[in-house]
Amino acid sequence: MEDDMDKELLGWLSPMGDFFPTDWGKHCMEAERILMKLGLYEEFSKQSLFNAGDFLSGRGYVLLHNPSKKKLMATALCPLSKAQRDFLYGYFLELGRGREAEYYLEEAF
């Protein structure tokens, strides 16, 4: 289990398939950085309902996280793009999690 956690990359996956890695527990800070890079931080800061991660998720980003340090999860609020499914397939396959990888081959997104 420890070895698997060492291989896990946590972070944000864009709809275009670009991955933005971050350390455990720092997803909101990274989400703010991404929003700044995208020029969306001002729009985000004018609202008070969502945190930076929720705001980013609402724009199609997937959060790769391991909140309990027991199970890696890919959390998406929007349907996954083909680029995201391809990335997640390769990512889980590389971790030796073939069953999870195959889930992302399905067209049901």
Chimera marker file (.cmm) of the C-alpha trace (Angstrom):
<marker_set name="trace">
<marker id="1" x="0.000" y="0.000" z="0.000" r="1" g="1" b="0" radius="0.5"/>
<marker id="2" x="2.765" y="2.460" z="0.861" r="1" g="1" b="0" radius="0.5"/>
<marker id="3" x="4.494" y="1.726" z="-2.458" r="1" g="1" b="0" radius="0.5"/>
<marker id="4" x="1.268" y="2.430" z="-4.355" r="1" g="1" b="0" radius="0.5"/>
<marker id="5" x="0.882" y="5.752" z="-2.572" r="1" g="1" b="0" radius="0.5"/>
<marker id="6" x="4.439" y="6.683" z="-3.515" r="1" g="1" b="0" radius="0.5"/>
<marker id="7" x="3.571" y="6.143" z="-7.212" r="1" g="1" b="0" radius="0.5"/>
<marker id="8" x="0.303" y="8.052" z="-7.073" r="1" g="1" b="0" radius="0.5"/>
<marker id="9" x="0.273" y="11.485" z="-8.607" r="1" g="1" b="0" radius="0.5"/>
<marker id="10" x="-2.366" y="13.749" z="-7.138" r="1" g="1" b="0" radius="0.5"/>
<marker id="11" x="-3.678" y="16.884" z="-8.764" r="1" g="1" b="0" radius="0.5"/>
<marker id="12" x="-6.001" y="18.295" z="-11.401" r="1" g="1" b="0" radius="0.5"/>
<marker id="13" x="-6.676" y="16.976" z="-14.900" r="1" g="1" b="0" radius="0.5"/>
<marker id="14" x="-7.947" y="19.468" z="-17.482" r="1" g="1" b="0" radius="0.5"/>
<marker id="15" x="-10.564" y="18.634" z="-20.123" r="1" g="1" b="0" radius="0.5"/>
<marker id="16" x="-7.708" y="18.767" z="-22.676" r="1" g="1" b="0" radius="0.5"/>
<marker id="17" x="-5.786" y="16.080" z="-20.744" r="1" g="1" b="0" radius="0.5"/>
<marker id="18" x="-3.189" y="18.382" z="-19.151" r="1" g="1" b="0" radius="0.5"/>
<marker id="19" x="-2.220" y="17.250" z="-15.665" r="1" g="1" b="0" radius="0.5"/>
<marker id="20" x="-1.359" y="19.683" z="-12.873" r="1" g="1" b="0" radius="0.5"/>
<marker id="21" x="0.277" y="17.756" z="-10.010" r="1" g="1" b="0" radius="0.5"/>
<marker id="22" x="-0.006" y="18.874" z="-6.414" r="1" g="1" b="0" radius="0.5"/>
<marker id="23" x="0.932" y="17.571" z="-3.006" r="1" g="1" b="0" radius="0.5"/>
<marker id="24" x="-1.554" y="15.794" z="-0.768" r="1" g="1" b="0" radius="0.5"/>
<marker id="25" x="-3.920" y="18.279" z="0.877" r="1" g="1" b="0" radius="0.5"/>
<marker id="26" x="-3.014" y="21.192" z="-1.410" r="1" g="1" b="0" radius="0.5"/>
<marker id="27" x="-5.643" y="20.805" z="-4.116" r="1" g="1" b="0" radius="0.5"/>
<marker id="28" x="-7.412" y="24.093" z="-3.325" r="1" g="1" b="0" radius="0.5"/>
<marker id="29" x="-4.176" y="26.065" z="-3.545" r="1" g="1" b="0" radius="0.5"/>
<marker id="30" x="-3.371" y="24.427" z="-6.884" r="1" g="1" b="0" radius="0.5"/>
<marker id="31" x="-6.927" y="25.104" z="-8.103" r="1" g="1" b="0" radius="0.5"/>
<marker id="32" x="-6.435" y="28.813" z="-7.333" r="1" g="1" b="0" radius="0.5"/>
<marker id="33" x="-3.135" y="28.783" z="-9.232" r="1" g="1" b="0" radius="0.5"/>
<marker id="34" x="-4.806" y="27.149" z="-12.249" r="1" g="1" b="0" radius="0.5"/>
<marker id="35" x="-7.655" y="29.681" z="-12.152" r="1" g="1" b="0" radius="0.5"/>
<marker id="36" x="-5.087" y="32.495" z="-12.164" r="1" g="1" b="0" radius="0.5"/>
<marker id="37" x="-3.280" y="30.885" z="-15.103" r="1" g="1" b="0" radius="0.5"/>
<marker id="38" x="-6.568" y="30.562" z="-17.016" r="1" g="1" b="0" radius="0.5"/>
<marker id="39" x="-7.556" y="34.159" z="-16.248" r="1" g="1" b="0" radius="0.5"/>
<marker id="40" x="-10.606" y="32.990" z="-14.276" r="1" g="1" b="0" radius="0.5"/>
<marker id="41" x="-9.512" y="33.992" z="-10.783" r="1" g="1" b="0" radius="0.5"/>
<marker id="42" x="-11.329" y="37.348" z="-10.859" r="1" g="1" b="0" radius="0.5"/>
<marker id="43" x="-14.583" y="35.646" z="-11.904" r="1" g="1" b="0" radius="0.5"/>
<marker id="44" x="-14.070" y="33.057" z="-9.149" r="1" g="1" b="0" radius="0.5"/>
<marker id="45" x="-13.373" y="35.700" z="-6.484" r="1" g="1" b="0" radius="0.5"/>
<marker id="46" x="-16.635" y="37.549" z="-7.261" r="1" g="1" b="0" radius="0.5"/>
<marker id="47" x="-18.756" y="34.622" z="-6.099" r="1" g="1" b="0" radius="0.5"/>
<marker id="48" x="-19.004" y="33.120" z="-2.635" r="1" g="1" b="0" radius="0.5"/>
<marker id="49" x="-20.749" y="29.786" z="-3.175" r="1" g="1" b="0" radius="0.5"/>
<marker id="50" x="-17.855" y="27.661" z="-4.360" r="1" g="1" b="0" radius="0.5"/>
<marker id="51" x="-14.280" y="27.113" z="-3.290" r="1" g="1" b="0" radius="0.5"/>
<marker id="52" x="-11.580" y="27.167" z="-5.977" r="1" g="1" b="0" radius="0.5"/>
<marker id="53" x="-11.712" y="23.393" z="-6.438" r="1" g="1" b="0" radius="0.5"/>
<marker id="54" x="-15.482" y="23.358" z="-6.920" r="1" g="1" b="0" radius="0.5"/>
<marker id="55" x="-15.233" y="26.273" z="-9.346" r="1" g="1" b="0" radius="0.5"/>
<marker id="56" x="-12.558" y="24.455" z="-11.361" r="1" g="1" b="0" radius="0.5"/>
<marker id="57" x="-14.494" y="21.174" z="-11.271" r="1" g="1" b="0" radius="0.5"/>
<marker id="58" x="-17.505" y="22.972" z="-12.688" r="1" g="1" b="0" radius="0.5"/>
<marker id="59" x="-15.366" y="23.805" z="-15.706" r="1" g="1" b="0" radius="0.5"/>
<marker id="60" x="-14.644" y="20.159" z="-16.442" r="1" g="1" b="0" radius="0.5"/>
<marker id="61" x="-11.504" y="19.523" z="-14.404" r="1" g="1" b="0" radius="0.5"/>
<marker id="62" x="-11.062" y="16.160" z="-12.661" r="1" g="1" b="0" radius="0.5"/>
<marker id="63" x="-9.588" y="15.958" z="-9.175" r="1" g="1" b="0" radius="0.5"/>
<marker id="64" x="-7.190" y="13.058" z="-8.570" r="1" g="1" b="0" radius="0.5"/>
<marker id="65" x="-7.008" y="12.711" z="-4.815" r="1" g="1" b="0" radius="0.5"/>
<marker id="66" x="-6.635" y="10.305" z="-1.944" r="1" g="1" b="0" radius="0.5"/>
<marker id="67" x="-8.472" y="11.998" z="0.937" r="1" g="1" b="0" radius="0.5"/>
<marker id="68" x="-8.128" y="9.174" z="3.455" r="1" g="1" b="0" radius="0.5"/>
<marker id="69" x="-4.743" y="8.030" z="2.140" r="1" g="1" b="0" radius="0.5"/>
<marker id="70" x="-6.422" y="4.663" z="1.536" r="1" g="1" b="0" radius="0.5"/>
<marker id="71" x="-7.963" y="4.857" z="-1.937" r="1" g="1" b="0" radius="0.5"/>
<marker id="72" x="-7.039" y="6.983" z="-4.923" r="1" g="1" b="0" radius="0.5"/>
<marker id="73" x="-10.074" y="8.589" z="-6.526" r="1" g="1" b="0" radius="0.5"/>
<marker id="74" x="-10.812" y="10.543" z="-9.674" r="1" g="1" b="0" radius="0.5"/>
<marker id="75" x="-13.667" y="12.925" z="-8.897" r="1" g="1" b="0" radius="0.5"/>
<marker id="76" x="-15.472" y="14.706" z="-11.728" r="1" g="1" b="0" radius="0.5"/>
<marker id="77" x="-18.547" y="16.933" z="-11.684" r="1" g="1" b="0" radius="0.5"/>
<marker id="78" x="-18.830" y="17.016" z="-15.486" r="1" g="1" b="0" radius="0.5"/>
<marker id="79" x="-18.714" y="14.254" z="-18.084" r="1" g="1" b="0" radius="0.5"/>
<marker id="80" x="-15.140" y="13.199" z="-18.844" r="1" g="1" b="0" radius="0.5"/>
<marker id="81" x="-13.577" y="14.217" z="-22.137" r="1" g="1" b="0" radius="0.5"/>
<marker id="82" x="-11.849" y="11.647" z="-24.338" r="1" g="1" b="0" radius="0.5"/>
<marker id="83" x="-8.493" y="13.192" z="-23.375" r="1" g="1" b="0" radius="0.5"/>
<marker id="84" x="-9.313" y="12.754" z="-19.676" r="1" g="1" b="0" radius="0.5"/>
<marker id="85" x="-10.457" y="9.162" z="-20.170" r="1" g="1" b="0" radius="0.5"/>
<marker id="86" x="-7.264" y="8.366" z="-22.093" r="1" g="1" b="0" radius="0.5"/>
<marker id="87" x="-5.105" y="9.931" z="-19.375" r="1" g="1" b="0" radius="0.5"/>
<marker id="88" x="-6.943" y="8.114" z="-16.569" r="1" g="1" b="0" radius="0.5"/>
<marker id="89" x="-6.749" y="4.796" z="-18.428" r="1" g="1" b="0" radius="0.5"/>
<marker id="90" x="-2.965" y="5.085" z="-18.743" r="1" g="1" b="0" radius="0.5"/>
<marker id="91" x="-2.590" y="6.421" z="-15.216" r="1" g="1" b="0" radius="0.5"/>
<marker id="92" x="-4.440" y="3.557" z="-13.522" r="1" g="1" b="0" radius="0.5"/>
<marker id="93" x="-2.830" y="0.991" z="-15.836" r="1" g="1" b="0" radius="0.5"/>
<marker id="94" x="0.615" y="2.275" z="-14.840" r="1" g="1" b="0" radius="0.5"/>
<marker id="95" x="-0.350" y="1.845" z="-11.179" r="1" g="1" b="0" radius="0.5"/>
<marker id="96" x="-1.221" y="-1.804" z="-11.896" r="1" g="1" b="0" radius="0.5"/>
<marker id="97" x="-4.947" y="-1.221" z="-11.502" r="1" g="1" b="0" radius="0.5"/>
<marker id="98" x="-6.202" y="-2.741" z="-14.732" r="1" g="1" b="0" radius="0.5"/>
<marker id="99" x="-9.831" y="-3.043" z="-13.688" r="1" g="1" b="0" radius="0.5"/>
<marker id="100" x="-10.018" y="0.634" z="-12.776" r="1" g="1" b="0" radius="0.5"/>
<marker id="101" x="-8.169" y="1.527" z="-15.981" r="1" g="1" b="0" radius="0.5"/>
<marker id="102" x="-10.660" y="-0.378" z="-18.145" r="1" g="1" b="0" radius="0.5"/>
<marker id="103" x="-13.526" y="1.609" z="-16.645" r="1" g="1" b="0" radius="0.5"/>
<marker id="104" x="-12.239" y="4.664" z="-18.532" r="1" g="1" b="0" radius="0.5"/>
<marker id="105" x="-12.416" y="2.849" z="-21.882" r="1" g="1" b="0" radius="0.5"/>
<marker id="106" x="-16.216" y="2.765" z="-21.676" r="1" g="1" b="0" radius="0.5"/>
<marker id="107" x="-18.071" y="5.267" z="-23.814" r="1" g="1" b="0" radius="0.5"/>
<marker id="108" x="-20.717" y="5.854" z="-21.123" r="1" g="1" b="0" radius="0.5"/>
<marker id="109" x="-19.273" y="9.214" z="-20.161" r="1" g="1" b="0" radius="0.5"/>
<link id1="1" id2="2" r="1" g="1" b="0" radius="0.2"/>
<link id1="2" id2="3" r="1" g="1" b="0" radius="0.2"/>
<link id1="3" id2="4" r="1" g="1" b="0" radius="0.2"/>
<link id1="4" id2="5" r="1" g="1" b="0" radius="0.2"/>
<link id1="5" id2="6" r="1" g="1" b="0" radius="0.2"/>
<link id1="6" id2="7" r="1" g="1" b="0" radius="0.2"/>
<link id1="7" id2="8" r="1" g="1" b="0" radius="0.2"/>
<link id1="8" id2="9" r="1" g="1" b="0" radius="0.2"/>
<link id1="9" id2="10" r="1" g="1" b="0" radius="0.2"/>
<link id1="10" id2="11" r="1" g="1" b="0" radius="0.2"/>
<link id1="11" id2="12" r="1" g="1" b="0" radius="0.2"/>
<link id1="12" id2="13" r="1" g="1" b="0" radius="0.2"/>
<link id1="13" id2="14" r="1" g="1" b="0" radius="0.2"/>
<link id1="14" id2="15" r="1" g="1" b="0" radius="0.2"/>
<link id1="15" id2="16" r="1" g="1" b="0" radius="0.2"/>
<link id1="16" id2="17" r="1" g="1" b="0" radius="0.2"/>
<link id1="17" id2="18" r="1" g="1" b="0" radius="0.2"/>
<link id1="18" id2="19" r="1" g="1" b="0" radius="0.2"/>
<link id1="19" id2="20" r="1" g="1" b="0" radius="0.2"/>
<link id1="20" id2="21" r="1" g="1" b="0" radius="0.2"/>
<link id1="21" id2="22" r="1" g="1" b="0" radius="0.2"/>
<link id1="22" id2="23" r="1" g="1" b="0" radius="0.2"/>
<link id1="23" id2="24" r="1" g="1" b="0" radius="0.2"/>
<link id1="24" id2="25" r="1" g="1" b="0" radius="0.2"/>
<link id1="25" id2="26" r="1" g="1" b="0" radius="0.2"/>
<link id1="26" id2="27" r="1" g="1" b="0" radius="0.2"/>
<link id1="27" id2="28" r="1" g="1" b="0" radius="0.2"/>
<link id1="28" id2="29" r="1" g="1" b="0" radius="0.2"/>
<link id1="29" id2="30" r="1" g="1" b="0" radius="0.2"/>
<link id1="30" id2="31" r="1" g="1" b="0" radius="0.2"/>
<link id1="31" id2="32" r="1" g="1" b="0" radius="0.2"/>
<link id1="32" id2="33" r="1" g="1" b="0" radius="0.2"/>
<link id1="33" id2="34" r="1" g="1" b="0" radius="0.2"/>
<link id1="34" id2="35" r="1" g="1" b="0" radius="0.2"/>
<link id1="35" id2="36" r="1" g="1" b="0" radius="0.2"/>
<link id1="36" id2="37" r="1" g="1" b="0" radius="0.2"/>
<link id1="37" id2="38" r="1" g="1" b="0" radius="0.2"/>
<link id1="38" id2="39" r="1" g="1" b="0" radius="0.2"/>
<link id1="39" id2="40" r="1" g="1" b="0" radius="0.2"/>
<link id1="40" id2="41" r="1" g="1" b="0" radius="0.2"/>
<link id1="41" id2="42" r="1" g="1" b="0" radius="0.2"/>
<link id1="42" id2="43" r="1" g="1" b="0" radius="0.2"/>
<link id1="43" id2="44" r="1" g="1" b="0" radius="0.2"/>
<link id1="44" id2="45" r="1" g="1" b="0" radius="0.2"/>
<link id1="45" id2="46" r="1" g="1" b="0" radius="0.2"/>
<link id1="46" id2="47" r="1" g="1" b="0" radius="0.2"/>
<link id1="47" id2="48" r="1" g="1" b="0" radius="0.2"/>
<link id1="48" id2="49" r="1" g="1" b="0" radius="0.2"/>
<link id1="49" id2="50" r="1" g="1" b="0" radius="0.2"/>
<link id1="50" id2="51" r="1" g="1" b="0" radius="0.2"/>
<link id1="51" id2="52" r="1" g="1" b="0" radius="0.2"/>
<link id1="52" id2="53" r="1" g="1" b="0" radius="0.2"/>
<link id1="53" id2="54" r="1" g="1" b="0" radius="0.2"/>
<link id1="54" id2="55" r="1" g="1" b="0" radius="0.2"/>
<link id1="55" id2="56" r="1" g="1" b="0" radius="0.2"/>
<link id1="56" id2="57" r="1" g="1" b="0" radius="0.2"/>
<link id1="57" id2="58" r="1" g="1" b="0" radius="0.2"/>
<link id1="58" id2="59" r="1" g="1" b="0" radius="0.2"/>
<link id1="59" id2="60" r="1" g="1" b="0" radius="0.2"/>
<link id1="60" id2="61" r="1" g="1" b="0" radius="0.2"/>
<link id1="61" id2="62" r="1" g="1" b="0" radius="0.2"/>
<link id1="62" id2="63" r="1" g="1" b="0" radius="0.2"/>
<link id1="63" id2="64" r="1" g="1" b="0" radius="0.2"/>
<link id1="64" id2="65" r="1" g="1" b="0" radius="0.2"/>
<link id1="65" id2="66" r="1" g="1" b="0" radius="0.2"/>
<link id1="66" id2="67" r="1" g="1" b="0" radius="0.2"/>
<link id1="67" id2="68" r="1" g="1" b="0" radius="0.2"/>
<link id1="68" id2="69" r="1" g="1" b="0" radius="0.2"/>
<link id1="69" id2="70" r="1" g="1" b="0" radius="0.2"/>
<link id1="70" id2="71" r="1" g="1" b="0" radius="0.2"/>
<link id1="71" id2="72" r="1" g="1" b="0" radius="0.2"/>
<link id1="72" id2="73" r="1" g="1" b="0" radius="0.2"/>
<link id1="73" id2="74" r="1" g="1" b="0" radius="0.2"/>
<link id1="74" id2="75" r="1" g="1" b="0" radius="0.2"/>
<link id1="75" id2="76" r="1" g="1" b="0" radius="0.2"/>
<link id1="76" id2="77" r="1" g="1" b="0" radius="0.2"/>
<link id1="77" id2="78" r="1" g="1" b="0" radius="0.2"/>
<link id1="78" id2="79" r="1" g="1" b="0" radius="0.2"/>
<link id1="79" id2="80" r="1" g="1" b="0" radius="0.2"/>
<link id1="80" id2="81" r="1" g="1" b="0" radius="0.2"/>
<link id1="81" id2="82" r="1" g="1" b="0" radius="0.2"/>
<link id1="82" id2="83" r="1" g="1" b="0" radius="0.2"/>
<link id1="83" id2="84" r="1" g="1" b="0" radius="0.2"/>
<link id1="84" id2="85" r="1" g="1" b="0" radius="0.2"/>
<link id1="85" id2="86" r="1" g="1" b="0" radius="0.2"/>
<link id1="86" id2="87" r="1" g="1" b="0" radius="0.2"/>
<link id1="87" id2="88" r="1" g="1" b="0" radius="0.2"/>
<link id1="88" id2="89" r="1" g="1" b="0" radius="0.2"/>
<link id1="89" id2="90" r="1" g="1" b="0" radius="0.2"/>
<link id1="90" id2="91" r="1" g="1" b="0" radius="0.2"/>
<link id1="91" id2="92" r="1" g="1" b="0" radius="0.2"/>
<link id1="92" id2="93" r="1" g="1" b="0" radius="0.2"/>
<link id1="93" id2="94" r="1" g="1" b="0" radius="0.2"/>
<link id1="94" id2="95" r="1" g="1" b="0" radius="0.2"/>
<link id1="95" id2="96" r="1" g="1" b="0" radius="0.2"/>
<link id1="96" id2="97" r="1" g="1" b="0" radius="0.2"/>
<link id1="97" id2="98" r="1" g="1" b="0" radius="0.2"/>
<link id1="98" id2="99" r="1" g="1" b="0" radius="0.2"/>
<link id1="99" id2="100" r="1" g="1" b="0" radius="0.2"/>
<link id1="100" id2="101" r="1" g="1" b="0" radius="0.2"/>
<link id1="101" id2="102" r="1" g="1" b="0" radius="0.2"/>
<link id1="102" id2="103" r="1" g="1" b="0" radius="0.2"/>
<link id1="103" id2="104" r="1" g="1" b="0" radius="0.2"/>
<link id1="104" id2="105" r="1" g="1" b="0" radius="0.2"/>
<link id1="105" id2="106" r="1" g="1" b="0" radius="0.2"/>
<link id1="106" id2="107" r="1" g="1" b="0" radius="0.2"/>
<link id1="107" id2="108" r="1" g="1" b="0" radius="0.2"/>
<link id1="108" id2="109" r="1" g="1" b="0" radius="0.2"/>
</marker_set>
